[in-house]
């Protein structure tokens, strides 16, 4: 109800000044009648000879006015103040026809003035809530929404929430907030959130309480790991052994489900019994010997001792006299003397050999003799297989030619480029946009790894190096001059295009491009904000660019103006993240611009630094693209088989990291990846497995589904979210796996994977994991661009000036479907250069030059001068 004020002059006195029209110092204001209490309306005006109230178009009786007269001390003019009372009965007489209102009319000798209308309403608050919260039981970390629609009332009721009769303050608890519709939202249920919740509505008339809703946050039990198997129950023969587990990981709370399955497992075991050894029978006595004795033997083999049994006791050889001690010993003869002499000679030879061996050993310990060291027999053993020992008459064999392939490598972006002749830039006699030669540069150094190490070593001396990732796996770098070039991190969709003349002539810059992992950089997100792209750094900071470079990176947003507010963020030198551009709005600076396409965004920037694309949802219809990927072990030696379902942001860099991780784990892809649109509806993502042949497989999942909390996915800061389904095959001969995996958002759309897979040899999807990009991480000069340099310059000089019949850069932008960015192109010194740079960034290395040539030719048809010049 807006205020209304008007003034009319009736029969003004001749010569009266308009300054003497009454003006109001106090006007009546809107009021509410509470119960049966009358309300008072007042107004005060100066100069005024009379003041009356008019209510709903009728004058209030003079006797109902209470009037006070005074004088304004500052002006000396008369002041009149009037009060009236309005009762509930007066308002109810016209209730339902229109709203009851009153207005002051003041008179002076110069005319009349009307005050604003004051509306008088009967205040009330109904008893019954339109919607009350209801009791719920939820799992821990699940989101909760408690609806509340307060009773009808005038003025509208304010709503507050009580938890166990204590006020809930969202300012003090980040896990809680109240929607504009008065619903209470708990982002992730905690055990402390188990309580009675009451919605309270109040206005100036009354205070109403809803029925209390009991929220119980429960925890389903989970099994601990199995203990080690106990020892066998028997020390001999068959027995059993057992292992156990407890339902304490976690312990079920607040009515949560107890663990399903056995807490004790038993298995049969057999312990080998010890067998004591026993003697065999004695053998027969031997023949009587020269010493008048014979012998017999036995073995501990009936049975032999085993499994820890005791060995036999007693002698195994028995001797005795075989002549009843009547044997006569003869004196030694000549034969015995010869035997003794031979034994002594053998002993002396053995001692001499031992002494020689000791001397040789000591000599080796002291160092090799010069003759031995020069021996060709020793040195020949250390020559390479393909190299023969050198001869005195062939001196060329003394030197082994080095392998030049280990010291020279082809590299785009060399620190020491080879100076090619001017023929590299000559215009070809062919198609309008025929590409030039490769224009590669050669870099001489020890190895590619040494180049990266040298570059990182130089970076480490800079202050900004502390915030860069260590290593060169996700980094590209190169040295650039005015010819420009390109950096690319393979298999990530991330590249940096430095157009020609972006670097001032005479300057040479070492430029890097890096991809950060989310855990390395802290990007603060508030409210419904979410990370939509990788976090990318290009630098070094402070590089002076005369034309914008173009940073290309993927994103996972399903963009629409009514559902999203998308901002480009850049990290300042102090480490804080700042909004430098809001997509869809007029840019507040000419330093940055962003073109958002279906899968990628292209950022024009004249200042290098660290960038990320962040979105804030404006409605629950806003959605992000998730890439759903299934992996499983390539080999299955046991009965258990795990299927891992990854829920990734749909950008190439995250997929690259997961593929590298799975290669280390020995995983293989078992289904074609799917795309899921994940909405900002506060609902979790659920995953379940179905349709497995029960005679071959069984699932070890205790619940019917698994859940990934909404905010873990929505923030975008946890890149490798996944769930594991543990299956068990009933026989080791089972190799075929057939099942269906459902992935869906609660109250949303879903995706299903039909899996038919041979776990022993199926590689149908292995080719999908080889999306390796062709090319090198750094390209310098003409080799970095599809459009030849001289032809590019001719197109720019022809289309930048306004052309006859509209044949200029605007027409080219329309032909390339870039006419929505005309205002940005027009703000630059060379709009045509911006268009060609964007074309290079979008279409390298697989861009179709024929289509671009056709677009330029169509523009040329409108301007004969351009066409003839382009064909030269």
Number of C-alpha atoms within 10 A of each C-alpha: 7 7 11 11 11 9 15 11 15 11 10 15 11 7 7 12 11 11 9 15 23 27 21 22 13 13 18 21 18 14 16 19 20 16 11 10 12 15 15 15 20 19 24 25 27 24 25 27 15 16 25 22 27 17 18 16 11 10 14 15 11 12 7 14 17 12 17 11 12 12 13 12 9 6 9 11 14 15 20 23 21 21 18 21 13 18 15 18 11 11 18 14 10 12 13 9 8 9 13 22 19 24 26 25 21 26 22 20 18 23 20 22 22 23 25 19 23 22 19 23 20 20 18 21 21 16 16 14 19 12 12 21 22 16 15 13 15 18 18 19 21 20 20 21 16 20 18 24 19 27 21 16 20 15 16 16 23 14 20 19 22 17 19 14 12 10 13 18 15 13 9 8 10 11 14 18 18 19 11 7 11 19 20 23 19 21 20 18 22 19 15 8 15 18 17 16 26 25 26 20 26 19 17 17 18 15 15 19 20 23 16 19 18 18 21 24 24 21 21 20 21 18 18 15 12 13 12 10 13 12 14 18 16 15 13 12 12 14 15 15 16 17 15 16 16 18 17 15 14 14 17 17 16 14 13 18 16 16 20 13 9 10 14 12 12 12 11 11 16 15 16 14 15 14 15 17 19 17 18 15 12 13 13 10 15 13 12 14 11 10 12 17 18 17 17 15 16 15 18 18 14 13 14 17 17 14 11 11 13 14 16 18 10 8 10 14 12 13 12 13 15 18 13 9 9 9 13 10 9 6 6 8 8 7 8 10 10 10 10 10 10 10 10 10 10 10 10 10 10 10 10 10 10 10 10 10 10 10 10 10 10 10 11 10 8 8 10 11 11 8 8 12 12 11 11 11 10 10 12 14 10 8 10 10 8 5 12 11 13 13 10 9 7 8 9 11 14 13 9 9 8 8 8 9 9 12 13 15 16 13 20 28 29 21 17 11 16 12 8 11 7 7 8 13 16 12 17 15 9 10 12 22 23 17 19 19 12 14 16 20 21 17 21 18 13 13 14 16 10 11 17 17 13 11 15 16 12 11 17 14 10 10 8 13 15 11 12 17 17 13 10 15 12 18 22 23 27 22 20 23 21 18 18 23 26 31 28 26 22 22 18 21 17 23 24 25 25 28 28 23 14 20 23 16 10 7 10 13 16 16 22 21 27 24 22 19 19 15 10 11 14 12 17 11 15 8 9 14 19 23 25 27 25 27 21 21 24 22 18 18 15 10 15 14 17 14 23 24 29 27 26 23 24 23 26 25 30 18 17 13 11 11 18 21 19 26 21 21 20 22 17 13 11 6 13 12 18 13 15 18 22 19 19 14 10 11 15 11 9 14 14 19 24 22 16 17 13 11 16 19 20 22 22 23 18 20 20 22 19 23 23 21 27 24 25 20 19 15 14 12 14 23 22 25 22 20 20 23 22 23 20 22 20 18 13 14 9 10 14 16 19 16 18 20 20 21 24 25 32 24 23 22 24 19 22 16 16 17 18 12 13 16 13 9 12 13 20 21 24 26 20 15 15 16 17 22 21 26 23 20 16 21 21 25 21 19 23 18 18 13 11 17 11 10 9 17 21 15 17 12 15 13 11 10 13 17 18 19 18 24 21 14 22 22 19 23 22 15 21 18 15 16 18 16 20 14 18 17 20 14 12 13 9 14 16 15 17 16 15 14 19 15 22 20 22 15 11 13 12 17 16 15 19 16 17 14 17 16 19 14 11 16 14 13 14 13 9 11 12 10 11 10 14 10 11 16 20 26 28 25 23 22 22 26 25 21 24 21 21 15 22 18 14 13 20 20 14 22 25 18 14 12 18 10 8 13 23 25 29 24 20 23 20 14 17 15 10 17 15 11 16 15 11 16 20 15 10 14 11 17 23 26 23 23 21 19 21 21 17 20 23 16 13 14 14 10 15 11 17 13 12 19 17 14 17 25 19 16 23 21 13 17 19 13 12 22 19 12 13 20 13 11
